[in-house]
Amino acid sequence: MTDNGYEHKMSRIAYNEDLKAQVDCLEQILQQNKVIQKILKLAPKFQMPNWYLGAGCIAQTIWNELHGFDLNYGIKDYDLVYYDSNNLSDEKEELYIQKGKELFKDIPVEIKNEARVHLWYKKRFGYPIRPYQSIEDAINTWPTTATCIAVKYNDKSQFIIYAPYGLNDLLGMIVRPNKTQITKETYLRKVERWKTIWHKLKIIPWSE
């Protein structure tokens, strides 16, 4: 893993360019990540409603490209999320999780129904949250502007992206807190890990 050619990569990464150029850039980089492409190809087999692949695995693929690293370096897991408010049972979600283990095998894919996150969030993080109203509503609350991103291909093989805070922070390696839901402690814990792996990240401090 080296960062040779870093300045060259930065010159073609579409930071501070128009949105179409940024979307094209994002798709081109993700197409090079064979793990992500495998997940995107297999995900429709689950027939999960309102699904996306998103969060850290997308952002960190971009950071790896900009650092000259292997595109899957430092990625702990791959978040495959969906939204089904008609079935909030743990059993239904578990069926998808088990099917994921069968299909993805050694790829650490985390499958989650965002419609039921409010049922367990307080126990895990210490404070309650409101129920999400859609998959997009859930993505809006993810911890940083750069990781509030989710992608998929539709049935016409068209690249679909949801990025409520745009792509400029992501392509500029800017880590900015999204205070919609997370706490300062959660943000600091995440960025502490990230900056030890991706040392060129520009960390925006948490301001009160």
N, C-alpha and C positions, 0 to 999 in steps of 0.2 A: 504494500500500500504506500503510494507516494502521492505528493501533490504536484508533481511535475506538470507543467502546462497549465497551471492554475489561472494565470492571467489570460491565457488564450481562451480557456473555458469561460471565464467571466465575460469576455468580449462577445460571446455568442449565446449567452444564456437567456437573453431577452429581458433582463432586469431593466426597468424603466422604459420598456417598449410598449407598444399597443397591446390590447388584450388578445387579439387574434394571434399575434406573434408569441405571446406568453403561453396561450393554450397549446399552440402547435409545438412549442418547445417542451412543455410538460409531457405531452403525449409521446413525442419522440424519445425522450429519456425513459419514460415508463415502458415503452416498447422494448427497450434493451434489457430490462429487468425480467429475466425468465421466470422467476418465482411469482412475481406480480402478474405476469401474463398467464401463467398457469392457473392462478386463482381466478382471474377474470374470465378465463375460458370455461372453468368448471362450475363457477358459482351459479349460472342459470339452471344447472341440473337440480339444484335444491328447491327451485320454485318458491323461494322466499319472497314475500311481498315487500316492495319498496326497499330494495337492498342497495348497498354501496360497499366498496372497499375504500377505507380511508384512514385518516389520522397519521400517526407517526411513520408508518411504512412508506407512505407517499412522500412526505416531507423529507424523510431521511434518505430516500433514494436520490432525491435532488441534491441534498447535502453531500452525499457520497460522490456523485458526479462532479460536483464543484471542488471536492477535495482530492479527486483522482483516486478514490478508493473503489474497491469492489462494490457494486451497487447494493448488495445486501449486508454490507458491513455494519455492525452495531445495531441492527434491527432485531428487537427482542421478539416481536410477534406481528401478525398481520391482522388488522381489525376488519372483519367482515360483519357489517351491521345491517339490520333490517328493522322494519316497523310493522308490527301486527297488534293493533289494539283490540282485535276481536278474540285473541287468545293470549292471555297474560300468564298462562300456566308455566311453571318451571319445566314440566314434563315435555311440553311442545318445544321449548327452546332446547332442551336436552336432546331431543331427537335430531335437531339440526346439528348440534355439537358432535354427536356420535357419528352422524353421516359425514361430517367434515373430517373427522379423524380417519375414516375409511378412505375418503377421496384424496385428501391431502397428505396422508401418511406422516412423513417426518417434517412437514412444514408447520410451524406453530401458528395456526390460524385461530384467532379468538372470535367466536360467533356470538352475537348478542342481539337480543330484541330490545331496541331502545324504548319501546312502549312500556316496558316493565322495569326500567332502571330505577324509577322512584320507589319501587317496592323494597329494594335492598340498599339503596344509597346511604341512608342514615346509619345503618348498622356498620357499613364499611368506612364511611368518611366522617361520621359524627354529626351530621346535620341533614335535615330533610330537603328535598327539592320537589318542585311541582311536576306533575306528569307531562311528558313531552306530547305535543300535539301532532307531530309528524317526524319523519326521519330528518328533514331539514332543520326543524326546530331543535332536535338533539345535537346535530352537527354545529349549530350556532353557538353551543355552550362549551365546545371542546377547549382545552386549556390555553392554546396560543393561536394568534391569527394565522401563523404559518401552517399549523396542524389542523385548522378548521378547513379541511379539504377532503373530498370524497369523489371517487370516479367509478365508472363502469362503461361497458359497451351495451348499446341497446340491441334489439333483435335484427337491426339493419347494419350492425357492426359500426355504428357511429359512436364516437367518443363522447361520453357525457360527463360533465364535471359540475360539482357543486362546491363553490368556494365563496362563502358569504363575505369574507373580508378581502377578496381579491387574491392575486398571485404575486404581487410585488414583494411583499415581505418574504415569502417563500423563496423566490428566485434571487433575492438579495441576501439570503441567509440571515434575515433579521428575526430574532425571537422576541416577540412582543406579547405580554400577558393579555389574555382575554378574560376580563374580570366578571363576565356574565354569571359564572357559577363557582369557579375554583377559589381556593384560599391562597394567601400569600405563601404559606408553608408548602402547599402542593406545587406551586409554580417554582419556588426556589429549589425544591427537591428534584424536579425534572431538569431544570437548566443546569444544575450542578453535575448531573450525570452526562447530559448532552455535551457540555463544553469540554469534558475530559476526552470525548470521542471525536467531536467535530470542532477543532480548536479555532476555526475561522468564523464561527458564528458570532454575530453581533447581538449581544444580550441586552435587551432594554430592561432597566431596573423596574421593580415593582414600586410605584409611587402611591402613597396614601391619598 
